[in-house]
Amino acid sequence: MNPRDLRLRDLRRLVGGLWTDARCDAIAPAVLDAAVAVDAKSCDRAVLSAYLRHFPSDHPAFERLRAAASLTAQRRDWPWRARGERWRLWDRDAGPATIAAALLASDDPAAVLREAGLDGDLAQGEFVAEAVETACDQAGAAKGTRAVELGQRLIALFQRLVVADLDAELVDALMTPWTSVRPDKDYMAPLSGFLTARFGDPRFEGTQWARVEADMLALRRGSDPRRLTNLLRGWLTEATVRAFFNIVRTTTDRKDQWDAREAFWLAYMDSGAITEAWFAFGRRAELLAGRLAKEDNVRFARVSGGADPSHSALILSIGDLRIAEWSHNGSCRFWPHPHASHADSRLSRVKAPMLYQDNYDGTLLRTTFGPKGFEFMSHTSGWQAKAANIIFRHTGHRHPRWGGH
């Protein structure tokens, strides 16, 4: 078959469709030559569309396609001539990089694509995908305030444009700048909120995150996907702990008593000792403070039975120790080895509470009976030192102020 013998309609169709079929690789140069030689505006448009839609940079005829697109764009007095020059569209590397920089600099990324002629169907094309991936690379390499600025732009970009198949690049770009430094809370909170809204909470919705981690590993960019996910999980745990104290503060009439507990547990939080946390409201506490939990963008559970309906419980992990801390005058409980199974059926019924449940039986959270090593204590004078000693014996973590032995 000689492509020059094809009808114009068939030639256009072949120009647009051959890039995804390996059987057509050998004829691609001849098809492009025929499309350029016919010198028809509709065929020129097909060449440009093939370049921008498929952007087949690994194809053996990519350079021929790029050169054909550059030639056909410039030989007519139409918008593609100016667009190509301004946005460097026909440059393999500079084109996507130019679009990427503009997307990250704009409050309206859709307007950038319209200006470059990359709206409509082309917005879902591979050239735009390459530009967005380049934007991810630029954001992921940034540091400090620049990382915050580009991270915010990248979040807006993914919120306003339909971007497919770049989830791994997005997570890598947003989280990598913070592996060795900590963002301030004004950025951490919206970043965490965006990622959990898009992929779910990694603490209890692991399937989506497992897929993203596998895709990040395939990128081979040197970052540890699990480390990035754990970093986000740690931020969410911290938000849960801080939200619990903020909320309980509004429901207790003993703020002086609560100040001491807040200071005690937040010291563990700030030292990195608390690895997981979840909290639950009694029925009346939820009515009083549930709105604040929504404002803090944190999820929570409910406590039913066996507890005062105005009380709340914080359930957390430090090392291999599960702890339930109660608001008001409730005692604190400590379960060692929370994942252990027990042959004794009585112990099985009072084993450590699981995290991230929707409902808890208050009777079990307030038990005074448990497996070997289980302890509970009231918040009488000197409780901080006693709690610190219990935690140190089981985990080796010393309290920053109260130590432990």
C-alpha positions, -999 to +999 in steps of 0.1 A: +000+000+000+013+034-010-001+060+015-001+086-013-028+066-031-052+069-002-082+091-003-078+122+019-103+110+045-085+076+048-051+093+050-063+116+079-077+086+097-045+067+094-024+096+106-045+099+137-047+062+145-015+044+137+004+055+169-012+029+192-008+000+168+027-015+166+018-032+133+018+003+117+053+013+130+070+005+097+046+026+076+045+056+099+072+076+080+056+071+046+022+081+060+036+113+075+054+121+042+021+116+023+001+137+048+026+166+045+029+163+008-008+166+002-007+201+017-043+201+029-054+220+059-075+190+072-045+168+069-022+193+086-048+194+115-047+156+117-009+157+120-010+183+148-037+164+166-018+131+164+013+148+179-006+165+208-031+137+214-006+108+214+028+125+220+044+091+213+079+100+224+090+063+225+077+056+190+105+051+163+088+077+141+083+103+169+109+127+155+093+125+121+060+133+136+074+162+157+091+177+125+059+172+105+038+190+132+063+219+133+062+223+096+024+220+092+018+244+121+041+271+106+031+270+069-004+283+074-017+316+088-037+301+116-036+300+155-013+270+156+016+291+142+016+315+171+007+288+197+037+267+186+061+296+189+048+309+222+044+276+240+073+258+222+049+230+214+071+213+188+101+210+212+101+175+228+112+187+262+107+225+263+071+222+252+057+202+281+080+221+305+067+255+293+031+244+297+039+229+331+054+262+344+024+281+331+000+257+348+018+261+381+018+298+378-019+303+370-050+304+392-069+291+362-051+261+346-080+255+322-075+289+307-038+281+302-048+250+281-073+270+261-047+296+253-023+269+241-050+252+221-049+222+244-085+223+255-114+199+245-102+164+236-066+175+236-068+183+273-070+145+279-041+139+255-006+127+262+011+161+256-010+176+284-003+145+306+034+150+300+031+186+310+013+177+342+038+151+350+065+177+345+046+200+369+047+172+394+084+169+390+089+206+395+067+207+426+084+175+441+119+190+437+109+223+455+119+231+490+106+253+519+081+280+510+085+272+473+074+237+480+043+250+497+035+274+468+039+248+441+021+222+462-009+245+465-008+251+428-006+214+420-035+206+443-056+233+425-045+219+392-057+184+400-089+197+415-098+218+384-086+195+356-095+159+349-061+143+351-059+105+346-032+080+355-009+103+374-019+095+410+016+082+418+033+112+404+009+135+423+015+118+457+052+117+452+053+154+443+032+165+472+049+144+499+085+142+489+094+178+500+084+169+536+104+138+542+131+156+562+113+189+572+078+195+585+053+218+568+034+243+589-001+233+600-017+259+576-004+238+547-003+203+563-041+204+570-053+212+535-027+189+520-038+160+542-074+168+535-068+168+497-050+135+497-076+117+519-105+131+499-088+118+467-075+085+479-091+078+512-076+077+547-045+053+546-052+043+582-082+023+573-087+025+536-056+007+524-065-008+490-063+025+472-031+034+489-015+000+481-022+007+444-007+042+446+024+028+465+029+001+438+027+028+411+051+050+430+076+021+433+074+017+395+084+053+390+119+045+404+124+080+416+143+070+447+117+078+473+102+051+495+065+049+488+057+034+522+076+061+539+055+087+522+023+070+531+035+066+567+043+103+568+007+111+559-006+086+584+015+103+611+000+137+602-035+123+604-028+107+637-015+139+651-046+157+638-068+132+656-050+136+689-051+174+688-087+174+677-096+152+706-082+176+731-096+206+714-131+190+713-131+177+749-120+211+761-153+224+750-173+197+768-156+196+802-162+218+831-128+210+846-104+227+822-077+228+848-078+190+851-078+187+813-048+210+808-026+184+826-038+155+805-034+175+773+001+185+782+010+149+791-002+132+759+008+159+735+044+156+748+044+120+736+028+132+704+054+158+697+082+133+705+069+109+678+060+082+703+023+080+694+020+060+662-018+056+660-048+073+675-086+073+673-113+087+695-149+081+703-178+102+717-205+093+741-240+101+728-243+135+745-207+144+739-212+138+702-242+162+702-220+189+719-188+184+699-195+165+667-197+198+648-162+207+659-149+173+647-163+181+612-147+215+613-113+199+621-119+174+593-114+144+615-135+112+617-145+096+650-164+067+665-192+064+691-193+048+725-225+031+735-233+015+769-211+012+800-200+049+799-214+083+808-230+096+776-212+130+781-177+113+782-152+107+754-123+083+749-090+086+732-076+053+720-039+054+710-008+032+704+027+038+718+050+010+707+033-023+715+009-008+740-027+002+734-041+029+757-076+043+763-077+077+780-110+090+792-123+125+795-137+138+828-129+115+858-125+083+838-095+061+844-067+054+819-062+018+807-031+000+792-032-032+772+002-047+762+005-067+729-028-054+714-027-078+685-022-109+706-048-137+706-058-154+739-067-190+745-087-180+776-121-169+764-124-144+793-093-127+781-105-126+745-135-107+756-114-080+772-085-078+749-072-044+737-097-024+717-091-023+680-085+011+663-106+027+637-139+011+646-172+029+641-186+019+675-172+008+709-188-009+738-181+014+767-180-016+791-150-030+774-132+003+771-137+008+809-128-028+819-108-035+851-098-070+839-075-079+811-047-101+799-013-104+815+003-069+818-030-051+816-031-020+840-055+008+848-050+039+869-071+069+880-059+105+876-051+111+912-021+130+924+011+119+907-007+101+879+017+115+853+047+097+868+028+065+872+016+065+836+050+074+823+065+044+842+039+020+828+045+032+792+083+030+797+082-006+811+062-018+780+077+003+752+110+019+763+096+053+754+104+079+781+082+109+786+099+141+776+091+156+811+082+127+834+107+102+821+099+066+831+116+037+847 
